[in-house]
Amino acid sequence: MTSANRAESFLQVIRRAQRGRLKIYLGYCPGVGKTYQMLQEAQRLKSEGVDVAVGVVETHGRADTAALITGLEVIPRRQVAYHGMAMEEMDLHALLVRKPQVVLVDELAHTNLPGTSNSKRYQDVLDLLDAGIHVISTLNLQHLESLYNTVEKLIGVKVMERLPDSIVADADQIVNVDVTPEDLQKRLKAGKVYQQDRVVNALDNFFAAGNLEQLRELTLREVASQIDFKRREGLQEARSNAPDQLMVCLSSRGPNSSGTLLRYGSRLAGRLNRNWYAVYVQTPSEAPEVIDTATQRLLGDTLTLANQLGATVFTFKGHDVVATIIRFAHEYRVGHVVIGRPGPMPLWRRVLGQSSVAERLIHEARGISVVVIDSQAEERFAAPVAVPPSPAAFALPTRLSEVLHPAQVVIWREPMTRLQVLQSLVLAAQSRDAALDTGALLRRIQEREQQGSTFLNEGVALPHARMEGLHDPLAVLGLAHGGISDSPTKTPIAVVFLLVSPPEQTTTHLQILAAAARLFQDRNLRRKLAAYDTPPDVLAAIAALEK
């Protein structure tokens, strides 16, 4: 597809859309021409009568790139004081007030300075899209969160600025900007990428031929996976009842290596186009009063990362980790279990017949594929790659907006305890099914919460249970505008989604639960829900996002 055709295609998307649409120029390295092509498209869109503005474009001193800004409206950047210096950031507020049809936002993975409304530029872009503004942006592949370990192993670079894969997975259009490594090195030597004083060092390090070839190959595979993913999403393939979901096992004893396992699981789930779960089993030796504060903080960060990568997070309490994992796998139709490679076991434990969790899983998890990852050594999942599923990837029997009803939306304006929240949700469920035994249901939910709380770090709780006597799943949504007093999470719990299903409807239960987990990850939706005081407004916002 030529650049002109790509611009015309996005122009058609703009004219059809009500909510903002995102287009990303994706490259494998700085200097391939992402910003240049973005500006070329902006000039074409302007010639077609589209209202285009520049939110932020970084020319890096490239004269030919800077020349393409001529004639485009540039929104002045905001001045931000940082360590006694006047710095500049994109002025999100000015863009929202000006509200052009299309905004150019360069370097999507950029980290904003302290004092701005969002910590990351991609969050600014989400705000623009939510306001109905279309965005064209640029990104280098190595900034994807799930590729952090892969890139480090391939080229020896720790990429500090990263963004969730879901941002790319949910983009409406992706354009691969590609040049050969030889041509890119020529551009670098000619001073078209960096100033001449940086060229020699760049050629010896990041721009070494081997690194460029590795990154280019990774990018081509990623784009191919994106195309295949969009194709499968469009076909809305029927899901089978086979145990094909995926889970990643986490432990407080190895929180520093859990990121590798989660990124591996994210990409494997994307390749399989399946839901995936991050499961932490808390043994008595890992109770909060036993492990130190630093480990607790790292564990919390791990669960947050799992949520950001698209996993549905579960925590359980149990003495037997393997038995808990297998029980979860059978209940949630898990066909693949990802676990870290165990460390060396003392000889005396071997003599006593003890085995590691991974070894026991391999022997006891019949019918389940166990993937053991050596997270401390070379990662072996560099190819093929795939994007993790987006919230729209999995077709539900019905949308959440159709499962929920106004009587099943509860809004609390005063602080509530967790018990009060659960009691209110159970009573709301009974309004849908008068025969529901509320006492039995509350006990069932509390038993599940005692196994491991669903009130985690990302501002959303997903209490759920199975209940005999139901014909269909019951869902109740609670919005804690006044907060939950006895749930001191890093991000205050604002959304509580209760799901109760018949025991025999496992697949439907999982689909609704996974869809809810992904839907309520949307920060713009949570922001809207926090401002709404009536159930119809809440359901309308959910329905609009699901469309």
C-alpha positions in Angstrom: 0.0 0.0 0.0 1.4 3.4 -1.0 1.7 6.3 1.5 -1.1 8.1 -0.4 -3.4 5.1 -0.2 -2.6 4.7 3.5 -3.6 8.4 4.1 -6.8 7.9 2.1 -7.6 4.8 4.1 -7.2 6.6 7.4 -9.2 9.6 6.1 -12.2 7.1 5.5 -11.8 5.9 9.1 -11.9 9.5 10.4 -15.1 10.3 8.5 -16.8 7.2 9.9 -15.7 7.4 13.5 -17.3 9.1 16.5 -14.7 8.1 19.1 -11.1 9.0 18.3 -9.1 6.5 16.2 -5.4 5.7 16.6 -2.9 5.1 13.8 0.7 4.1 14.6 3.7 4.3 12.4 5.8 1.5 13.8 9.5 1.0 13.3 12.4 -1.1 14.5 14.8 1.7 15.3 15.1 5.5 15.4 15.8 7.0 12.0 13.8 4.6 9.8 11.4 7.5 8.9 8.4 7.1 11.2 8.0 10.8 12.0 8.7 11.8 8.4 5.9 9.6 7.0 3.6 10.8 9.8 4.1 14.4 8.7 3.7 13.5 5.1 0.3 12.0 5.9 -0.6 15.1 7.9 0.1 17.3 4.9 -2.1 15.1 2.7 -4.9 15.1 5.2 -4.7 18.9 5.5 -4.9 19.2 1.7 -8.2 17.1 1.9 -9.7 19.6 4.3 -9.0 17.7 7.5 -8.4 19.9 10.6 -4.9 18.7 11.6 -2.7 20.0 14.5 0.7 19.1 15.8 0.6 18.1 19.5 4.3 17.1 19.7 6.8 16.3 17.0 10.5 15.6 17.7 12.6 16.5 14.7 16.0 15.7 16.4 17.6 18.4 14.3 16.6 16.7 11.0 16.0 19.5 8.5 13.9 17.5 6.0 11.6 16.4 8.8 11.3 19.9 10.2 10.4 21.2 6.8 7.3 19.0 6.7 5.9 20.9 9.7 5.6 24.0 7.6 1.9 25.0 7.1 0.6 22.7 10.0 -0.8 24.3 13.1 1.5 23.6 16.0 -0.1 23.7 19.5 2.5 25.4 21.8 4.0 23.0 24.4 3.4 23.4 28.1 6.3 24.7 30.3 7.1 22.4 33.2 9.6 23.2 36.0 11.9 20.3 36.6 14.9 20.4 39.0 15.1 24.2 38.5 14.9 24.1 34.7 12.1 25.0 32.4 11.2 21.9 30.3 8.5 21.3 27.7 5.8 18.7 27.4 2.8 18.3 25.1 -0.1 20.5 26.3 -2.9 18.0 26.7 -5.4 20.6 28.1 -4.8 23.0 25.1 -5.4 20.2 22.7 -8.7 19.1 24.4 -9.9 22.7 24.3 -8.8 23.3 20.7 -10.2 19.8 19.7 -8.8 19.4 16.1 -10.0 16.4 14.1 -6.5 14.9 14.0 -3.5 15.4 16.3 0.1 14.3 15.7 1.7 12.8 18.8 5.3 11.7 18.3 7.1 9.1 20.4 4.1 7.3 22.0 6.2 5.6 24.8 7.6 8.9 26.1 7.5 9.4 29.9 6.1 12.7 30.9 7.8 15.0 33.5 6.4 15.1 37.1 3.7 17.7 37.4 1.8 16.7 34.2 -1.7 15.2 34.4 -0.5 11.8 33.1 2.8 10.0 33.8 3.0 8.6 30.2 2.3 10.1 26.8 0.2 7.1 25.7 -2.2 8.0 28.6 -2.4 11.5 27.0 -3.3 9.8 23.8 -6.1 7.8 25.4 -7.5 11.0 26.8 -7.5 12.5 23.3 -9.2 9.5 21.8 -11.8 9.5 24.5 -12.6 13.1 23.6 -13.2 12.1 20.0 -9.9 13.3 18.6 -8.1 11.1 16.1 -4.4 10.5 16.8 -1.5 9.6 14.5 1.6 8.5 16.5 5.0 6.8 16.2 6.6 4.0 18.1 9.7 1.8 18.0 9.0 -1.9 18.7 11.4 -2.3 21.5 9.1 -0.1 23.8 6.5 -2.9 24.0 6.2 -4.1 27.6 6.1 -7.8 26.7 9.3 -7.5 24.6 11.4 -6.1 27.5 13.2 -9.3 28.2 13.5 -10.4 24.6 15.1 -7.1 23.5 17.5 -7.2 26.5 18.7 -10.7 25.6 18.9 -10.0 21.8 20.8 -6.7 21.9 21.8 -6.2 25.5 19.8 -3.1 26.1 17.4 -2.4 29.0 14.6 -0.3 27.5 13.4 2.0 30.2 10.4 3.6 28.5 7.7 1.0 27.9 4.0 0.9 27.2 1.3 -1.9 27.5 1.0 -4.0 24.4 -2.8 -3.4 24.4 -2.2 0.1 23.1 -0.8 -1.3 19.9 -3.3 -4.2 19.8 -6.2 -1.8 20.0 -4.8 0.6 17.3 -7.0 1.0 14.3 -4.2 1.1 11.8 -0.5 0.2 12.0 2.0 1.0 9.3 5.4 -0.7 9.3 8.1 1.8 8.4 11.0 -0.3 7.1 14.4 0.3 5.6 17.3 -2.2 5.4 20.0 -2.0 8.2 22.5 -1.0 5.5 20.5 2.0 4.4 19.8 3.0 8.0 23.5 3.0 8.8 24.1 5.1 5.7 21.5 7.6 7.0 23.3 7.6 10.4 26.7 8.2 8.8 25.3 11.1 6.7 24.0 12.8 9.9 20.3 12.2 9.1 19.6 10.4 12.4 21.9 12.0 15.0 24.4 14.7 15.1 27.8 13.7 13.8 29.4 13.6 17.3 27.1 10.7 18.2 27.5 8.7 15.0 30.6 6.6 15.9 29.3 5.6 19.3 25.9 4.7 17.9 27.4 2.5 15.2 29.4 0.6 17.8 26.4 0.1 20.1 22.7 0.2 19.4 23.1 0.7 15.6 25.5 -2.2 15.2 24.5 -4.3 12.1 23.6 -7.4 14.2 21.4 -5.4 16.5 19.5 -3.8 13.6 18.9 -7.1 11.9 17.6 -8.7 15.2 15.2 -5.7 15.8 14.1 -5.6 12.2 13.3 -9.3 12.2 11.4 -8.9 15.4 9.4 -6.0 14.0 8.5 -7.8 10.8 7.2 -10.8 12.9 5.2 -8.5 15.1 3.5 -6.8 12.2 2.7 -10.2 10.7 1.2 -11.3 14.0 -0.8 -8.1 14.2 -2.3 -8.7 10.7 -3.1 -12.3 11.6 -4.6 -11.2 14.9 -6.9 -8.6 13.3 -7.9 -11.3 10.8 -8.8 -13.7 13.5 -10.6 -11.0 15.5 -12.6 -10.1 12.4 -13.7 -13.7 11.8 -14.8 -14.0 15.5 -13.8 -17.6 15.6 -15.9 -19.9 17.8 -14.3 -20.8 21.0 -14.1 -24.5 21.9 -14.6 -26.0 25.3 -11.2 -27.6 25.1 -8.8 -26.7 28.0 -6.8 -24.2 26.0 -6.6 -21.2 28.4 -3.2 -20.2 29.8 -2.0 -19.4 33.3 1.3 -18.0 34.8 2.3 -19.1 38.3 3.7 -16.4 40.5 5.6 -16.5 43.8 6.7 -14.0 46.4 10.0 -15.8 46.5 10.9 -14.7 43.0 9.1 -11.4 42.3 12.1 -10.0 40.4 11.9 -12.8 37.8 8.1 -12.8 37.6 8.1 -10.1 35.0 9.9 -12.4 32.6 7.2 -15.1 33.1 4.4 -12.6 32.7 5.8 -11.2 29.4 6.3 -14.7 28.1 2.7 -15.6 29.1 1.4 -12.5 27.5 3.0 -13.2 24.2 2.1 -16.9 24.3 -1.5 -16.1 25.0 -1.5 -13.7 22.1 -0.1 -16.4 19.8 -2.8 -18.8 20.9 -5.5 -16.1 20.9 -6.6 -17.2 24.4 -7.5 -15.8 27.7 -4.8 -16.0 30.3 -4.5 -15.8 34.1 -1.8 -14.8 36.6 -2.2 -16.9 39.7 -0.5 -16.4 43.0 -0.8 -19.0 45.7 0.0 -17.6 49.2 1.3 -20.3 51.5 1.6 -19.8 55.3 5.3 -19.1 54.8 4.4 -16.2 52.4 1.8 -14.6 54.6 2.0 -10.7 54.8 3.1 -10.9 58.4 6.0 -13.3 57.5 7.5 -11.7 54.3 9.3 -8.4 54.5 7.9 -5.1 53.3 10.1 -4.9 50.3 9.0 -8.3 49.1 5.3 -7.3 49.6 5.9 -4.2 47.5 7.5 -6.2 44.7 4.7 -8.7 44.8 2.2 -6.0 44.5 4.0 -4.5 41.6 4.1 -7.9 39.9 0.3 -8.3 40.2 -0.1 -4.8 38.8 2.2 -5.7 35.8 0.1 -8.8 35.2 -3.0 -6.7 35.1 -1.4 -4.2 32.7 -0.3 -7.1 30.4 -3.9 -8.3 30.1 -4.0 -11.1 32.6 -6.9 -11.8 34.8 -5.3 -11.9 38.3 -6.2 -14.5 40.9 -4.8 -15.0 44.4 -5.4 -18.0 46.6 -4.3 -19.2 50.0 -3.2 -22.8 50.4 -0.7 -25.2 51.9 -0.2 -27.2 48.8 0.7 -25.0 45.9 0.6 -27.8 43.3 -2.8 -29.0 44.3 -4.2 -25.4 44.2 -2.7 -24.8 40.7 -4.1 -28.1 39.3 -7.5 -27.4 40.9 -7.5 -23.9 39.3 -6.4 -25.3 35.9 -9.2 -27.8 35.9 -11.9 -25.3 37.0 -10.8 -22.7 34.5 -10.0 -25.0 31.5 -6.3 -24.2 31.5 -4.3 -26.1 29.0 -0.9 -24.4 29.4 0.8 -23.6 32.7 3.9 -21.3 32.7 6.2 -21.6 35.7 9.7 -20.5 36.6 12.6 -22.9 36.7 13.2 -24.0 40.3 16.5 -23.4 42.0 18.8 -26.2 43.2 17.2 -28.3 45.9 19.4 -29.5 48.9 20.4 -33.2 48.6 18.7 -34.1 52.0 15.3 -33.0 50.6 15.9 -35.2 47.6 16.7 -38.1 49.9 13.5 -37.5 51.7 11.6 -37.7 48.4 10.7 -34.1 48.0 10.3 -32.4 44.6 10.0 -28.8 43.4 6.7 -27.3 42.4 7.6 -27.4 38.8 8.6 -31.1 39.0 5.4 -32.0 40.8 3.4 -30.2 38.2 5.0 -32.0 35.3 4.2 -35.4 37.0 0.7 -34.6 38.4 -0.9 -32.2 35.9 -2.3 -34.7 33.5 -3.5 -33.3 30.2 -1.9 -29.9 30.9 1.2 -28.6 29.1 3.7 -27.3 31.6 6.2 -24.7 30.3 9.2 -24.2 32.5 11.0 -20.9 31.9 14.6 -20.2 33.1 13.9 -16.5 33.9 17.5 -16.0 35.1 19.1 -17.2 31.9 18.5 -16.6 28.2 14.9 -16.2 27.3 13.9 -18.7 24.7 10.8 -17.1 23.3 12.2 -14.5 21.0 10.2 -15.9 18.0 7.6 -16.2 16.7 5.9 -13.3 18.5 2.3 -12.1 18.8 0.3 -9.4 20.4 -1.6 -10.1 23.5 -5.4 -10.2 23.0 -7.3 -6.9 23.2 -10.6 -6.7 25.1 -12.5 -7.2 21.9 -10.6 -10.4 21.0 -13.0 -12.8 22.7 -16.6 -13.0 21.7 -19.0 -13.2 24.6 -22.4 -14.9 24.5 -23.8 -11.4 25.5 -22.1 -8.1 26.2 -21.7 -6.9 29.7 -24.1 -4.1 29.0 -26.7 -6.8 28.2 -25.8 -9.0 31.2 -26.2 -6.0 33.6 -29.5 -4.3 34.3 -30.2 -1.0 36.0 -31.3 -2.8 39.2 -28.0 -4.6 39.2 -26.0 -1.3 39.3 -25.3 -0.1 42.8 -23.6 3.2 43.6 -22.3 4.0 47.1 -21.5 7.6 47.9 -20.3 7.0 51.4 -17.3 4.9 52.5 -18.2 1.2 52.8 -16.5 -1.9 54.2 -15.9 -4.9 52.0 -18.6 -6.9 53.9 -21.1 -4.0 53.4 -20.2 -4.0 49.7 -20.7 -7.7 49.2 -24.0 -7.6 51.2 -25.3 -4.8 48.9 -24.3 -6.7 45.8 -25.9 -9.9 46.9 -29.2 -8.1 47.6 -29.1 -6.5 44.2 -28.6 -10.0 42.7 -31.7 -11.2 44.5 -33.7 -8.4 42.8 -33.0 -10.2 39.5 -33.8 -13.7 40.9 -36.2 -13.6 43.8 -35.5 -17.3 44.6 -31.9 -16.6 45.3 -30.7 -17.7 48.7 -28.8 -14.5 49.7 -27.3 -16.0 52.9 -25.9 -19.0 51.0 -24.6 -16.8 48.3 -22.8 -14.4 50.7 -21.2 -17.4 52.4 -20.0 -18.8 49.1 -18.5 -15.4 48.1 -16.8 -15.0 51.5 -15.3 -18.5 51.2 -13.8 -17.6 47.9 -12.5 -14.3 49.3 -10.9 -16.2 52.2 -9.0 -18.3 49.6 -7.6 -15.2 48.2 -9.0 -11.7 48.0 -10.1 -10.3 44.6 -9.7 -6.8 45.9 -6.3 -6.1 44.3 -4.2 -3.2 43.3 -5.7 -1.9 40.0 -8.8 -0.3 41.5 -11.1 -3.1 40.5 -12.4 -6.1 42.5 -14.0 -9.2 40.8 -15.7 -11.3 43.5 -17.3 -14.4 42.0 -18.9 -17.7 42.9 -20.7 -20.7 41.6 -24.3 -21.3 42.9 -26.6 -24.2 42.3 -30.1 -23.5 41.2 -29.3 -20.7 38.8 -30.3 -21.0 35.1 -28.1 -18.1 33.9 -25.2 -16.0 35.2 -26.1 -13.1 37.5 -23.9 -10.0 37.3 -24.0 -7.0 39.6 -21.8 -3.9 39.3 -20.9 -1.7 42.3 -19.3 1.7 42.1 -17.6 2.8 45.3 -17.6 6.6 44.9 -16.9 6.9 48.6 -14.2 4.3 48.7 -13.8 1.0 50.6 -12.5 1.7 54.1 -10.9 -1.7 54.8 -9.3 -2.3 51.5 -6.0 -0.2 51.6 -4.8 -1.0 48.0 -2.3 1.2 46.1 -5.1 2.3 43.8 -8.3 2.6 45.7 -11.0 0.1 44.8 -13.6 2.0 42.7 -15.3 -0.8 40.8 -16.6 -4.1 42.2 -18.0 -6.6 39.7 -19.8 -9.5 41.2 -20.5 -12.6 39.0 -22.5 -15.7 40.1 -22.9 -18.6 37.7 -24.4 -22.0 37.6 -21.7 -24.7 38.2 -22.2 -26.3 34.8 -21.6 -23.0 32.9 -17.9 -22.8 33.3 -17.1 -21.4 29.8 -19.6 -18.6 30.1 -18.5 -17.8 33.6 -14.9 -17.5 32.4 -15.7 -15.4 29.4 -17.8 -12.9 31.3 -15.1 -12.7 34.1 -12.3 -12.2 31.6 -14.2 -9.6 29.7 -15.1 -7.7 32.8 -11.4 -7.7 33.9 -10.3 -6.3 30.6 -13.2 -3.8 30.3 -12.7 -2.2 33.7 -8.9 -1.9 33.0 -9.9 1.0 30.7 -8.9 4.1 32.6 -11.2 6.4 30.6 -14.2 4.2 31.4 -13.3 4.2 35.1 -13.0 7.9 35.0 -16.4 8.2 33.4 -18.0 5.8 35.9 -16.6 7.9 38.8 -18.6 10.9 37.6 -21.9 9.1 37.0 -24.6 8.8 39.7 -27.3 6.9 37.8 -27.4 3.3 36.6 -28.6 4.3 33.0 -25.6 6.5 32.6 -23.3 3.8 33.8 -24.7 1.2 31.4 -24.6 3.6 28.5 -20.9 4.2 29.1 -20.2 0.5 29.2 -22.3 -0.1 26.1 -20.5 2.7 24.2 -17.1 1.2 25.0 -18.2 -2.3 24.0 -19.3 -1.0 20.6 
